[in-house]
Every structure is written in C-alpha cells, then in structure tokens.
Amino acid sequence: MDQQQLAGRIRAFRKLKGYTQNELSEKLGVSVAVLGAVERGTRKAEPRLLREIADALGIDKEELNGTEGGN
C-alpha cells in the first residue's frame, strides 16, 4: 500500500470512529500537525505510531494497512 492510500485509510477510520484530528492527536500524544501530515501523506508514520493509531481507533494494524484476511 502506498503512502497516499494509507493516509486516506487513517483519515477514513478516524472519521468513521468519530474523532477529530485534535481529539485523536491528544489521545496519541502527538501534535495535530504531525497527525495532519500523516493523513495527507506528506509524513511517513513510523511503525510504532501506526500501531498506536490502530489501537486508539480500536482496529487491528492489519486492518489499517488493508492487509486483513491475507490480502
């Protein structure tokens, strides 16, 4: 999955779960600017941050990456 696709999935799951960027960034302990850059695909999220995003959204990291079910 390329960076833009991942960015779109992060944004879509955040909205689906009802979080604003501000709310999710506070939950993650990162700035809104960092989260916004990750959601725009202009900043690559480190694996640790991806795990934290998935945990905060209540989903598996594989689901976030679009690899659930062996895809």
All heavy atoms as a GROMACS GRO file, in nm:
protein
  544
    1MET      N    1   0.085  -0.118   0.000
    1MET     CA    2   0.000   0.000   0.000
    1MET      C    3   0.089   0.123   0.000
    1MET      O    4   0.184   0.131   0.078
    1MET     CB    5  -0.090  -0.003   0.123
    1MET     CG    6  -0.168   0.125   0.144
    1MET     SD    7  -0.286   0.123   0.280
    1MET     CE    8  -0.390  -0.011   0.231
    2ASP      N    9   0.059   0.217  -0.086
    2ASP     CA   10   0.142   0.337  -0.089
    2ASP      C   11   0.101   0.436   0.020
    2ASP      O   12  -0.001   0.418   0.087
    2ASP     CB   13   0.143   0.400  -0.228
    2ASP     CG   14   0.014   0.472  -0.267
    2ASP    OD1   15  -0.064   0.509  -0.179
    2ASP    OD2   16  -0.008   0.491  -0.388
    3GLN      N   17   0.184   0.536   0.036
    3GLN     CA   18   0.167   0.634   0.144
    3GLN      C   19   0.032   0.706   0.135
    3GLN      O   20  -0.033   0.730   0.237
    3GLN     CB   21   0.283   0.734   0.140
    3GLN     CG   22   0.294   0.821   0.262
    3GLN     CD   23   0.321   0.743   0.389
    3GLN    OE1   24   0.387   0.638   0.386
    3GLN    NE2   25   0.271   0.790   0.499
    4GLN      N   26  -0.011   0.741   0.015
    4GLN     CA   27  -0.138   0.813  -0.002
    4GLN      C   28  -0.257   0.726   0.035
    4GLN      O   29  -0.353   0.773   0.095
    4GLN     CB   30  -0.151   0.867  -0.145
    4GLN     CG   31  -0.054   0.977  -0.177
    4GLN     CD   32  -0.070   1.097  -0.085
    4GLN    OE1   33  -0.181   1.142  -0.058
    4GLN    NE2   34   0.041   1.150  -0.036
    5GLN      N   35  -0.251   0.598  -0.001
    5GLN     CA   36  -0.360   0.506   0.034
    5GLN      C   37  -0.368   0.489   0.186
    5GLN      O   38  -0.477   0.491   0.243
    5GLN     CB   39  -0.340   0.371  -0.033
    5GLN     CG   40  -0.362   0.372  -0.181
    5GLN     CD   41  -0.328   0.239  -0.244
    5GLN    OE1   42  -0.225   0.178  -0.212
    5GLN    NE2   43  -0.414   0.191  -0.332
    6LEU      N   44  -0.253   0.470   0.249
    6LEU     CA   45  -0.250   0.455   0.394
    6LEU      C   46  -0.303   0.581   0.462
    6LEU      O   47  -0.383   0.574   0.555
    6LEU     CB   48  -0.109   0.424   0.442
    6LEU     CG   49  -0.092   0.409   0.593
    6LEU    CD1   50  -0.181   0.298   0.648
    6LEU    CD2   51   0.054   0.383   0.627
    7ALA      N   52  -0.261   0.696   0.411
    7ALA     CA   53  -0.307   0.824   0.467
    7ALA      C   54  -0.459   0.834   0.460
    7ALA      O   55  -0.525   0.874   0.556
    7ALA     CB   56  -0.242   0.940   0.392
    8GLY      N   57  -0.515   0.796   0.346
    8GLY     CA   58  -0.660   0.800   0.328
    8GLY      C   59  -0.732   0.705   0.422
    8GLY      O   60  -0.839   0.736   0.475
    9ARG      N   61  -0.675   0.586   0.444
    9ARG     CA   62  -0.736   0.489   0.536
    9ARG      C   63  -0.733   0.541   0.679
    9ARG      O   64  -0.831   0.526   0.753
    9ARG     CB   65  -0.666   0.354   0.525
    9ARG     CG   66  -0.697   0.283   0.394
    9ARG     CD   67  -0.631   0.147   0.385
    9ARG     NE   68  -0.687   0.052   0.480
    9ARG     CZ   69  -0.794  -0.022   0.459
    9ARG    NH1   70  -0.860  -0.012   0.345
    9ARG    NH2   71  -0.837  -0.108   0.550
   10ILE      N   72  -0.622   0.602   0.719
   10ILE     CA   73  -0.613   0.658   0.854
   10ILE      C   74  -0.722   0.764   0.872
   10ILE      O   75  -0.796   0.763   0.970
   10ILE     CB   76  -0.473   0.716   0.881
   10ILE    CG1   77  -0.370   0.603   0.888
   10ILE    CG2   78  -0.473   0.799   1.010
   10ILE    CD1   79  -0.226   0.651   0.889
   11ARG      N   80  -0.732   0.855   0.777
   11ARG     CA   81  -0.832   0.962   0.783
   11ARG      C   82  -0.974   0.904   0.786
   11ARG      O   83  -1.059   0.945   0.866
   11ARG     CB   84  -0.815   1.057   0.664
   11ARG     CG   85  -0.907   1.175   0.664
   11ARG     CD   86  -0.876   1.275   0.552
   11ARG     NE   87  -0.855   1.212   0.422
   11ARG     CZ   88  -0.736   1.196   0.362
   11ARG    NH1   89  -0.626   1.241   0.418
   11ARG    NH2   90  -0.728   1.138   0.244
   12ALA      N   91  -1.000   0.806   0.699
   12ALA     CA   92  -1.134   0.746   0.692
   12ALA      C   93  -1.172   0.676   0.822
   12ALA      O   94  -1.284   0.693   0.872
   12ALA     CB   95  -1.142   0.649   0.575
   13PHE      N   96  -1.079   0.597   0.878
   13PHE     CA   97  -1.109   0.530   1.004
   13PHE      C   98  -1.128   0.630   1.118
   13PHE      O   99  -1.214   0.611   1.203
   13PHE     CB  100  -1.000   0.428   1.041
   13PHE     CG  101  -1.017   0.295   0.976
   13PHE    CD1  102  -0.928   0.249   0.881
   13PHE    CD2  103  -1.124   0.213   1.011
   13PHE    CE1  104  -0.943   0.125   0.821
   13PHE    CE2  105  -1.141   0.088   0.952
   13PHE     CZ  106  -1.050   0.044   0.857
   14ARG      N  107  -1.048   0.737   1.118
   14ARG     CA  108  -1.064   0.839   1.223
   14ARG      C  109  -1.204   0.899   1.217
   14ARG      O  110  -1.273   0.910   1.319
   14ARG     CB  111  -0.959   0.950   1.208
   14ARG     CG  112  -0.981   1.066   1.306
   14ARG     CD  113  -0.883   1.177   1.289
   14ARG     NE  114  -0.879   1.236   1.157
   14ARG     CZ  115  -0.967   1.325   1.109
   14ARG    NH1  116  -1.072   1.362   1.182
   14ARG    NH2  117  -0.952   1.376   0.989
   15LYS      N  118  -1.246   0.934   1.097
   15LYS     CA  119  -1.379   0.993   1.081
   15LYS      C  120  -1.489   0.892   1.114
   15LYS      O  121  -1.588   0.928   1.177
   15LYS     CB  122  -1.396   1.048   0.940
   15LYS     CG  123  -1.311   1.170   0.915
   15LYS     CD  124  -1.330   1.223   0.774
   15LYS     CE  125  -1.252   1.350   0.753
   15LYS     NZ  126  -1.274   1.406   0.620
   16LEU      N  127  -1.470   0.766   1.071
   16LEU     CA  128  -1.567   0.661   1.100
   16LEU      C  129  -1.586   0.643   1.250
   16LEU      O  130  -1.698   0.622   1.298
   16LEU     CB  131  -1.521   0.530   1.037
   16LEU     CG  132  -1.614   0.410   1.053
   16LEU    CD1  133  -1.743   0.431   0.975
   16LEU    CD2  134  -1.544   0.284   1.006
   17LYS      N  135  -1.477   0.655   1.325
   17LYS     CA  136  -1.482   0.638   1.470
   17LYS      C  137  -1.526   0.766   1.542
   17LYS      O  138  -1.544   0.767   1.663
   17LYS     CB  139  -1.346   0.594   1.524
   17LYS     CG  140  -1.300   0.460   1.469
   17LYS     CD  141  -1.390   0.347   1.514
   17LYS     CE  142  -1.340   0.214   1.461
   17LYS     NZ  143  -1.400   0.101   1.528
   18GLY      N  144  -1.545   0.874   1.466
   18GLY     CA  145  -1.599   0.998   1.523
   18GLY      C  146  -1.499   1.089   1.592
   18GLY      O  147  -1.537   1.175   1.670
   19TYR      N  148  -1.370   1.072   1.561
   19TYR     CA  149  -1.268   1.157   1.621
   19TYR      C  150  -1.234   1.273   1.530
   19TYR      O  151  -1.227   1.257   1.408
   19TYR     CB  152  -1.137   1.079   1.644
   19TYR     CG  153  -1.142   0.980   1.756
   19TYR    CD1  154  -1.138   0.843   1.729
   19TYR    CD2  155  -1.145   1.020   1.889
   19TYR    CE1  156  -1.140   0.750   1.831
   19TYR    CE2  157  -1.148   0.928   1.991
   19TYR     CZ  158  -1.145   0.793   1.962
   19TYR     OH  159  -1.148   0.702   2.064
   20THR      N  160  -1.208   1.388   1.590
   20THR     CA  161  -1.147   1.499   1.516
   20THR      C  162  -0.997   1.475   1.515
   20THR      O  163  -0.945   1.394   1.594
   20THR     CB  164  -1.176   1.634   1.582
   20THR    OG1  165  -1.113   1.638   1.711
   20THR    CG2  166  -1.326   1.660   1.595
   21GLN      N  167  -0.926   1.547   1.430
   21GLN     CA  168  -0.780   1.536   1.433
   21GLN      C  169  -0.726   1.576   1.570
   21GLN      O  170  -0.634   1.514   1.622
   21GLN     CB  171  -0.716   1.624   1.326
   21GLN     CG  172  -0.712   1.562   1.190
   21GLN     CD  173  -0.630   1.643   1.092
   21GLN    OE1  174  -0.603   1.761   1.112
   21GLN    NE2  175  -0.592   1.579   0.983
   22ASN      N  176  -0.783   1.679   1.628
   22ASN     CA  177  -0.739   1.726   1.758
   22ASN      C  178  -0.758   1.618   1.865
   22ASN      O  179  -0.668   1.592   1.946
   22ASN     CB  180  -0.812   1.855   1.796
   22ASN     CG  181  -0.753   1.921   1.918
   22ASN    OD1  182  -0.632   1.946   1.922
   22ASN    ND2  183  -0.835   1.948   2.017
   23GLU      N  184  -0.875   1.555   1.866
   23GLU     CA  185  -0.903   1.451   1.965
   23GLU      C  186  -0.808   1.333   1.952
   23GLU      O  187  -0.754   1.283   2.050
   23GLU     CB  188  -1.048   1.403   1.953
   23GLU     CG  189  -1.150   1.505   1.997
   23GLU     CD  190  -1.292   1.469   1.958
   23GLU    OE1  191  -1.313   1.392   1.860
   23GLU    OE2  192  -1.385   1.518   2.025
   24LEU      N  193  -0.788   1.288   1.828
   24LEU     CA  194  -0.701   1.173   1.807
   24LEU      C  195  -0.556   1.208   1.838
   24LEU      O  196  -0.485   1.128   1.899
   24LEU     CB  197  -0.714   1.118   1.666
   24LEU     CG  198  -0.635   0.990   1.636
   24LEU    CD1  199  -0.671   0.878   1.734
   24LEU    CD2  200  -0.656   0.946   1.493
   25SER      N  201  -0.512   1.326   1.800
   25SER     CA  202  -0.374   1.364   1.828
   25SER      C  203  -0.349   1.370   1.978
   25SER      O  204  -0.242   1.327   2.026
   25SER     CB  205  -0.338   1.497   1.761
   25SER     OG  206  -0.410   1.604   1.818
   26GLU      N  207  -0.446   1.419   2.054
   26GLU     CA  208  -0.432   1.422   2.200
   26GLU      C  209  -0.424   1.280   2.256
   26GLU      O  210  -0.343   1.251   2.344
   26GLU     CB  211  -0.549   1.497   2.265
   26GLU     CG  212  -0.541   1.647   2.249
   26GLU     CD  213  -0.659   1.719   2.313
   26GLU    OE1  214  -0.738   1.656   2.386
   26GLU    OE2  215  -0.672   1.840   2.287
   27LYS      N  216  -0.508   1.192   2.205
   27LYS     CA  217  -0.509   1.053   2.250
   27LYS      C  218  -0.375   0.985   2.220
   27LYS      O  219  -0.328   0.901   2.298
   27LYS     CB  220  -0.624   0.980   2.181
   27LYS     CG  221  -0.656   0.844   2.235
   27LYS     CD  222  -0.785   0.793   2.171
   27LYS     CE  223  -0.822   0.657   2.224
   27LYS     NZ  224  -0.933   0.657   2.312
   28LEU      N  225  -0.313   1.022   2.108
   28LEU     CA  226  -0.187   0.963   2.067
   28LEU      C  227  -0.065   1.030   2.131
   28LEU      O  228   0.043   0.973   2.130
   28LEU     CB  229  -0.172   0.972   1.914
   28LEU     CG  230  -0.272   0.894   1.831
   28LEU    CD1  231  -0.262   0.933   1.685
   28LEU    CD2  232  -0.252   0.744   1.850
   29GLY      N  233  -0.084   1.151   2.180
   29GLY     CA  234   0.028   1.225   2.236
   29GLY      C  235   0.120   1.283   2.129
   29GLY      O  236   0.240   1.299   2.150
   30VAL      N  237   0.062   1.315   2.014
   30VAL     CA  238   0.137   1.381   1.907
   30VAL      C  239   0.064   1.511   1.872
   30VAL      O  240  -0.052   1.530   1.907
   30VAL     CB  241   0.150   1.293   1.780
   30VAL    CG1  242   0.222   1.164   1.811
   30VAL    CG2  243   0.015   1.265   1.716
   31SER      N  244   0.134   1.599   1.802
   31SER     CA  245   0.072   1.725   1.766
   31SER      C  246  -0.029   1.705   1.652
   31SER      O  247  -0.022   1.607   1.577
   31SER     CB  248   0.177   1.827   1.723
   31SER     OG  249   0.232   1.791   1.598
   32VAL      N  250  -0.121   1.798   1.642
   32VAL     CA  251  -0.218   1.796   1.532
   32VAL      C  252  -0.144   1.807   1.399
   32VAL      O  253  -0.184   1.744   1.301
   32VAL     CB  254  -0.322   1.910   1.547
   32VAL    CG1  255  -0.415   1.916   1.428
   32VAL    CG2  256  -0.402   1.893   1.675
   33ALA      N  257  -0.035   1.883   1.397
   33ALA     CA  258   0.043   1.899   1.274
   33ALA      C  259   0.100   1.765   1.228
   33ALA      O  260   0.098   1.734   1.108
   33ALA     CB  261   0.155   2.000   1.295
   34VAL      N  262   0.149   1.684   1.322
   34VAL     CA  263   0.203   1.552   1.286
   34VAL      C  264   0.092   1.464   1.231
   34VAL      O  265   0.107   1.402   1.125
   34VAL     CB  266   0.272   1.486   1.408
   34VAL    CG1  267   0.299   1.338   1.381
   34VAL    CG2  268   0.400   1.558   1.442
   35LEU      N  269  -0.019   1.456   1.301
   35LEU     CA  270  -0.130   1.373   1.255
   35LEU      C  271  -0.181   1.421   1.120
   35LEU      O  272  -0.208   1.341   1.030
   35LEU     CB  273  -0.243   1.369   1.357
   35LEU     CG  274  -0.363   1.283   1.320
   35LEU    CD1  275  -0.323   1.137   1.297
   35LEU    CD2  276  -0.472   1.293   1.426
   36GLY      N  277  -0.194   1.550   1.104
   36GLY     CA  278  -0.240   1.605   0.976
   36GLY      C  279  -0.146   1.570   0.862
   36GLY      O  280  -0.191   1.534   0.752
   37ALA      N  281  -0.016   1.577   0.885
   37ALA     CA  282   0.082   1.542   0.782
   37ALA      C  283   0.074   1.394   0.747
   37ALA      O  284   0.085   1.357   0.629
   37ALA     CB  285   0.223   1.580   0.829
   38VAL      N  286   0.053   1.310   0.847
   38VAL     CA  287   0.037   1.166   0.822
   38VAL      C  288  -0.089   1.142   0.739
   38VAL      O  289  -0.088   1.065   0.643
   38VAL     CB  290   0.034   1.086   0.955
   38VAL    CG1  291  -0.011   0.943   0.933
   38VAL    CG2  292   0.170   1.090   1.024
   39GLU      N  293  -0.198   1.210   0.773
   39GLU     CA  294  -0.324   1.193   0.700
   39GLU      C  295  -0.318   1.249   0.558
   39GLU      O  296  -0.393   1.206   0.472
   39GLU     CB  297  -0.439   1.258   0.776
   39GLU     CG  298  -0.484   1.180   0.896
   39GLU     CD  299  -0.615   1.229   0.953
   39GLU    OE1  300  -0.674   1.326   0.900
   39GLU    OE2  301  -0.661   1.169   1.052
   40ARG      N  302  -0.231   1.344   0.534
   40ARG     CA  303  -0.214   1.399   0.398
   40ARG      C  304  -0.113   1.318   0.316
   40ARG      O  305  -0.100   1.338   0.196
   40ARG     CB  306  -0.166   1.544   0.403
   40ARG     CG  307  -0.272   1.643   0.446
   40ARG     CD  308  -0.226   1.786   0.428
   40ARG     NE  309  -0.101   1.816   0.498
   40ARG     CZ  310  -0.090   1.845   0.628
   40ARG    NH1  311  -0.198   1.851   0.704
   40ARG    NH2  312   0.028   1.871   0.681
   41GLY      N  313  -0.039   1.230   0.386
   41GLY     CA  314   0.061   1.150   0.318
   41GLY      C  315   0.192   1.222   0.296
   41GLY      O  316   0.276   1.176   0.220
   42THR      N  317   0.210   1.337   0.361
   42THR     CA  318   0.335   1.412   0.348
   42THR      C  319   0.437   1.373   0.453
   42THR      O  320   0.552   1.417   0.447
   42THR     CB  321   0.310   1.564   0.354
   42THR    OG1  322   0.247   1.596   0.479
   42THR    CG2  323   0.221   1.609   0.238
   43ARG      N  324   0.396   1.292   0.549
   43ARG     CA  325   0.486   1.241   0.652
   43ARG      C  326   0.459   1.092   0.669
   43ARG      O  327   0.344   1.052   0.688
   43ARG     CB  328   0.463   1.314   0.784
   43ARG     CG  329   0.552   1.261   0.895
   43ARG     CD  330   0.526   1.332   1.026
   43ARG     NE  331   0.609   1.279   1.130
   43ARG     CZ  332   0.674   1.352   1.217
   43ARG    NH1  333   0.662   1.484   1.214
   43ARG    NH2  334   0.748   1.296   1.310
   44LYS      N  335   0.565   1.014   0.663
   44LYS     CA  336   0.551   0.870   0.681
   44LYS      C  337   0.539   0.839   0.830
   44LYS      O  338   0.618   0.887   0.910
   44LYS     CB  339   0.672   0.797   0.623
   44LYS     CG  340   0.659   0.648   0.630
   44LYS     CD  341   0.776   0.579   0.565
   44LYS     CE  342   0.758   0.429   0.577
   44LYS     NZ  343   0.868   0.356   0.519
   45ALA      N  344   0.438   0.762   0.865
   45ALA     CA  345   0.419   0.722   1.004
   45ALA      C  346   0.512   0.606   1.036
   45ALA      O  347   0.516   0.508   0.961
   45ALA     CB  348   0.275   0.683   1.030
   46GLU      N  349   0.585   0.617   1.143
   46GLU     CA  350   0.671   0.508   1.188
   46GLU      C  351   0.582   0.392   1.232
   46GLU      O  352   0.466   0.412   1.272
   46GLU     CB  353   0.758   0.555   1.305
   46GLU     CG  354   0.853   0.668   1.269
   46GLU     CD  355   0.953   0.629   1.161
   46GLU    OE1  356   1.001   0.515   1.163
   46GLU    OE2  357   0.980   0.713   1.075
   47PRO      N  358   0.634   0.269   1.228
   47PRO     CA  359   0.554   0.152   1.268
   47PRO      C  360   0.493   0.166   1.408
   47PRO      O  361   0.377   0.127   1.429
   47PRO     CB  362   0.655   0.037   1.263
   47PRO     CG  363   0.754   0.080   1.160
   47PRO     CD  364   0.766   0.229   1.177
   48ARG      N  365   0.565   0.224   1.501
   48ARG     CA  366   0.512   0.242   1.636
   48ARG      C  367   0.389   0.333   1.634
   48ARG      O  368   0.288   0.304   1.699
   48ARG     CB  369   0.619   0.301   1.729
   48ARG     CG  370   0.571   0.322   1.872
   48ARG     CD  371   0.678   0.388   1.958
   48ARG     NE  372   0.714   0.521   1.910
   48ARG     CZ  373   0.647   0.632   1.944
   48ARG    NH1  374   0.544   0.627   2.025
   48ARG    NH2  375   0.685   0.749   1.896
   49LEU      N  376   0.397   0.443   1.559
   49LEU     CA  377   0.283   0.534   1.550
   49LEU      C  378   0.164   0.466   1.482
   49LEU      O  379   0.050   0.486   1.525
   49LEU     CB  380   0.321   0.663   1.477
   49LEU     CG  381   0.210   0.768   1.464
   49LEU    CD1  382   0.153   0.808   1.601
   49LEU    CD2  383   0.260   0.890   1.389
   50LEU      N  384   0.190   0.385   1.380
   50LEU     CA  385   0.080   0.313   1.315
   50LEU      C  386   0.010   0.219   1.413
   50LEU      O  387  -0.113   0.210   1.413
   50LEU     CB  388   0.130   0.234   1.195
   50LEU     CG  389   0.169   0.316   1.072
   50LEU    CD1  390   0.224   0.226   0.964
   50LEU    CD2  391   0.052   0.399   1.021
   51ARG      N  392   0.088   0.150   1.496
   51ARG     CA  393   0.028   0.063   1.599
   51ARG      C  394  -0.055   0.145   1.696
   51ARG      O  395  -0.166   0.105   1.735
   51ARG     CB  396   0.137  -0.013   1.676
   51ARG     CG  397   0.188  -0.135   1.606
   51ARG     CD  398   0.274  -0.221   1.697
   51ARG     NE  399   0.384  -0.149   1.759
   51ARG     CZ  400   0.503  -0.127   1.704
   51ARG    NH1  401   0.529  -0.173   1.584
   51ARG    NH2  402   0.596  -0.060   1.769
   52GLU      N  403  -0.004   0.260   1.736
   52GLU     CA  404  -0.077   0.345   1.831
   52GLU      C  405  -0.204   0.400   1.769
   52GLU      O  406  -0.307   0.410   1.836
   52GLU     CB  407   0.014   0.458   1.880
   52GLU     CG  408   0.125   0.409   1.970
   52GLU     CD  409   0.225   0.516   2.007
   52GLU    OE1  410   0.216   0.630   1.957
   52GLU    OE2  411   0.315   0.485   2.087
   53ILE      N  412  -0.199   0.437   1.642
   53ILE     CA  413  -0.319   0.486   1.573
   53ILE      C  414  -0.423   0.375   1.568
   53ILE      O  415  -0.540   0.397   1.601
   53ILE     CB  416  -0.285   0.537   1.431
   53ILE    CG1  417  -0.205   0.667   1.440
   53ILE    CG2  418  -0.412   0.557   1.349
   53ILE    CD1  419  -0.148   0.714   1.306
   54ALA      N  420  -0.381   0.257   1.528
   54ALA     CA  421  -0.474   0.144   1.520
   54ALA      C  422  -0.535   0.115   1.657
   54ALA      O  423  -0.657   0.097   1.668
   54ALA     CB  424  -0.403   0.019   1.466
   55ASP      N  425  -0.452   0.113   1.761
   55ASP     CA  426  -0.502   0.088   1.896
   55ASP      C  427  -0.602   0.195   1.939
   55ASP      O  428  -0.707   0.164   1.995
   55ASP     CB  429  -0.388   0.082   1.997
   55ASP     CG  430  -0.303  -0.043   1.985
   55ASP    OD1  431  -0.345  -0.139   1.918
   55ASP    OD2  432  -0.192  -0.044   2.043
   56ALA      N  433  -0.569   0.321   1.912
   56ALA     CA  434  -0.657   0.432   1.951
   56ALA      C  435  -0.791   0.425   1.879
   56ALA      O  436  -0.894   0.465   1.933
   56ALA     CB  437  -0.588   0.566   1.923
   57LEU      N  438  -0.789   0.373   1.757
   57LEU     CA  439  -0.912   0.362   1.678
   57LEU      C  440  -0.985   0.230   1.702
   57LEU      O  441  -1.093   0.207   1.648
   57LEU     CB  442  -0.881   0.379   1.529
   57LEU     CG  443  -0.828   0.516   1.488
   57LEU    CD1  444  -0.788   0.516   1.341
   57LEU    CD2  445  -0.930   0.626   1.516
   58GLY      N  446  -0.925   0.142   1.780
   58GLY     CA  447  -0.990   0.015   1.813
   58GLY      C  448  -0.992  -0.083   1.697
   58GLY      O  449  -1.087  -0.161   1.684
   59ILE      N  450  -0.890  -0.076   1.612
   59ILE     CA  451  -0.882  -0.168   1.498
   59ILE      C  452  -0.745  -0.235   1.499
   59ILE      O  453  -0.653  -0.191   1.567
   59ILE     CB  454  -0.904  -0.094   1.364
   59ILE    CG1  455  -0.800   0.016   1.342
   59ILE    CG2  456  -1.045  -0.040   1.355
   59ILE    CD1  457  -0.807   0.083   1.208
   60ASP      N  458  -0.732  -0.343   1.421
   60ASP     CA  459  -0.604  -0.411   1.405
   60ASP      C  460  -0.516  -0.330   1.312
   60ASP      O  461  -0.565  -0.266   1.218
   60ASP     CB  462  -0.621  -0.550   1.344
   60ASP     CG  463  -0.693  -0.646   1.436
   60ASP    OD1  464  -0.683  -0.632   1.558
   60ASP    OD2  465  -0.761  -0.735   1.382
   61LYS      N  466  -0.385  -0.338   1.334
   61LYS     CA  467  -0.292  -0.270   1.244
   61LYS      C  468  -0.308  -0.321   1.102
   61LYS      O  469  -0.298  -0.245   1.006
   61LYS     CB  470  -0.148  -0.289   1.292
   61LYS     CG  471  -0.048  -0.209   1.214
   61LYS     CD  472   0.092  -0.228   1.268
   61LYS     CE  473   0.192  -0.163   1.175
   61LYS     NZ  474   0.327  -0.212   1.197
   62GLU      N  475  -0.335  -0.450   1.086
   62GLU     CA  476  -0.355  -0.508   0.954
   62GLU      C  477  -0.476  -0.447   0.884
   62GLU      O  478  -0.476  -0.427   0.763
   62GLU     CB  479  -0.370  -0.660   0.962
   62GLU     CG  480  -0.245  -0.732   1.004
   62GLU     CD  481  -0.215  -0.723   1.154
   62GLU    OE1  482  -0.307  -0.693   1.234
   62GLU    OE2  483  -0.098  -0.742   1.190
   63GLU      N  484  -0.579  -0.419   0.960
   63GLU     CA  485  -0.699  -0.356   0.903
   63GLU      C  486  -0.664  -0.215   0.856
   63GLU      O  487  -0.707  -0.172   0.749
   63GLU     CB  488  -0.811  -0.353   1.007
   63GLU     CG  489  -0.944  -0.310   0.953
   63GLU     CD  490  -1.056  -0.320   1.055
   63GLU    OE1  491  -1.031  -0.357   1.172
   63GLU    OE2  492  -1.170  -0.288   1.016
   64LEU      N  493  -0.586  -0.144   0.936
   64LEU     CA  494  -0.543  -0.010   0.898
   64LEU      C  495  -0.460  -0.013   0.770
   64LEU      O  496  -0.477   0.069   0.681
   64LEU     CB  497  -0.463   0.053   1.012
   64LEU     CG  498  -0.422   0.199   0.996
   64LEU    CD1  499  -0.544   0.289   0.987
   64LEU    CD2  500  -0.333   0.242   1.112
   65ASN      N  501  -0.374  -0.114   0.760
   65ASN     CA  502  -0.287  -0.128   0.643
   65ASN      C  503  -0.359  -0.189   0.523
   65ASN      O  504  -0.302  -0.195   0.414
   65ASN     CB  505  -0.166  -0.216   0.676
   65ASN     CG  506  -0.066  -0.144   0.764
   65ASN    OD1  507  -0.044  -0.026   0.749
   65ASN    ND2  508  -0.006  -0.217   0.854
   66GLY      N  509  -0.480  -0.239   0.544
   66GLY     CA  510  -0.554  -0.300   0.434
   66GLY      C  511  -0.505  -0.440   0.403
   66GLY      O  512  -0.525  -0.489   0.293
   67THR      N  513  -0.443  -0.506   0.503
   67THR     CA  514  -0.390  -0.642   0.480
   67THR      C  515  -0.465  -0.747   0.558
   67THR      O  516  -0.421  -0.861   0.566
   67THR     CB  517  -0.240  -0.648   0.519
   67THR    OG1  518  -0.225  -0.609   0.655
   67THR    CG2  519  -0.158  -0.560   0.429
   68GLU      N  520  -0.579  -0.714   0.618
   68GLU     CA  521  -0.656  -0.813   0.692
   68GLU      C  522  -0.706  -0.920   0.598
   68GLU      O  523  -0.732  -0.896   0.482
   68GLU     CB  524  -0.772  -0.749   0.770
   68GLU     CG  525  -0.888  -0.701   0.687
   68GLU     CD  526  -0.869  -0.568   0.618
   68GLU    OE1  527  -0.763  -0.509   0.620
   68GLU    OE2  528  -0.967  -0.523   0.554
   69GLY      N  529  -0.714  -1.041   0.648
   69GLY     CA  530  -0.767  -1.152   0.569
   69GLY      C  531  -0.673  -1.202   0.462
   69GLY      O  532  -0.715  -1.264   0.368
   70GLY      N  533  -0.542  -1.170   0.476
   70GLY     CA  534  -0.443  -1.222   0.383
   70GLY      C  535  -0.439  -1.151   0.250
   70GLY      O  536  -0.390  -1.203   0.152
   71ASN      N  537  -0.493  -1.029   0.243
   71ASN     CA  538  -0.492  -0.954   0.117
   71ASN      C  539  -0.352  -0.906   0.084
   71ASN      O  540  -0.277  -0.866   0.158
   71ASN     CB  541  -0.584  -0.832   0.124
   71ASN     CG  542  -0.729  -0.872   0.133
   71ASN    OD1  543  -0.766  -0.982   0.091
   71ASN    ND2  544  -0.811  -0.786   0.187
   0.00000   0.00000   0.00000
